[in-house]
């Protein structure tokens, strides 16, 4: 008799990647098909002036850190809507 896998142990079909770049933060949500190919479902990109701060002040300002935190909270909400933990 086979033991069914509990629903909590089955990973969601969607996956997410967050990239923090010099000028923006990007969220890509996608799904792998049976052949292992990744297909993009949604892509979001928000500006974030990390490089500008470093160039001007040689550090990242508190304002930019707060802005990054807000963007990441928004992205987390989007990921939850897709069932991505």
C-alpha positions as CSV (number, residue, x, y, z in Angstrom):
1,X,0.0,0.0,0.0
2,X,1.5,3.4,-1.0
3,X,1.5,6.2,1.5
4,X,0.1,9.4,-0.1
5,X,2.3,12.5,0.2
6,X,0.7,15.1,2.6
7,X,-0.4,18.2,0.8
8,X,1.9,20.4,2.9
9,X,4.9,18.5,1.5
10,X,4.1,19.1,-2.1
11,X,5.9,22.2,-3.3
12,X,3.9,24.8,-5.2
13,X,4.1,24.6,-9.0
14,X,5.2,28.3,-9.2
15,X,8.6,29.6,-8.2
16,X,9.8,33.1,-7.6
17,X,13.1,34.9,-8.0
18,X,13.9,38.3,-6.6
19,X,16.8,40.3,-8.0
20,X,18.1,43.4,-6.3
21,X,20.1,45.4,-8.8
22,X,21.9,48.7,-8.9
23,X,18.8,50.6,-10.0
24,X,15.8,48.3,-9.4
25,X,14.3,45.3,-7.7
26,X,12.8,42.7,-9.9
27,X,10.4,39.8,-9.1
28,X,9.9,37.0,-11.6
29,X,7.3,34.3,-11.0
30,X,7.2,31.3,-13.2
31,X,6.5,27.6,-13.5
32,X,8.6,24.6,-14.7
33,X,7.0,22.3,-17.2
34,X,7.5,18.5,-17.4
35,X,10.7,19.0,-19.5
36,X,12.2,21.4,-16.9
37,X,11.7,24.5,-18.9
38,X,10.8,27.7,-17.0
39,X,7.9,29.7,-18.3
40,X,7.4,33.2,-16.9
41,X,4.0,33.9,-15.4
42,X,4.5,37.4,-14.1
43,X,7.4,39.9,-13.9
44,X,7.5,43.0,-11.8
45,X,10.2,45.7,-11.7
46,X,10.4,48.6,-9.3
47,X,13.1,51.3,-9.4
48,X,15.5,51.5,-6.4
49,X,18.4,54.0,-6.4
50,X,21.1,51.9,-4.8
51,X,23.8,52.8,-7.2
52,X,22.9,56.5,-7.1
53,X,23.2,56.5,-3.3
54,X,26.6,54.7,-3.4
55,X,27.9,57.1,-6.0
56,X,26.7,60.2,-4.2
57,X,27.0,59.4,-0.5
58,X,29.3,56.2,-0.6
59,X,26.5,54.4,1.3
60,X,22.9,53.4,1.0
61,X,20.6,56.0,2.5
62,X,18.0,55.1,5.1
63,X,15.3,56.3,2.7
64,X,16.5,53.8,0.0
65,X,16.6,51.0,2.6
66,X,13.0,51.8,3.7
67,X,11.9,51.9,0.0
68,X,13.6,48.5,-0.6
69,X,11.8,47.1,2.5
70,X,8.4,48.3,1.1
71,X,9.1,46.8,-2.3
72,X,10.0,43.5,-0.8
73,X,6.8,43.5,1.4
74,X,4.8,44.1,-1.8
75,X,6.6,41.3,-3.6
76,X,6.0,39.0,-0.7
77,X,2.3,39.7,-0.9
78,X,2.3,38.9,-4.6
79,X,4.1,35.7,-4.0
80,X,1.6,34.7,-1.3
81,X,-1.2,35.3,-3.9
82,X,0.5,32.6,-6.0
83,X,0.8,30.3,-3.1
84,X,4.6,30.7,-2.9
85,X,5.8,30.5,0.7
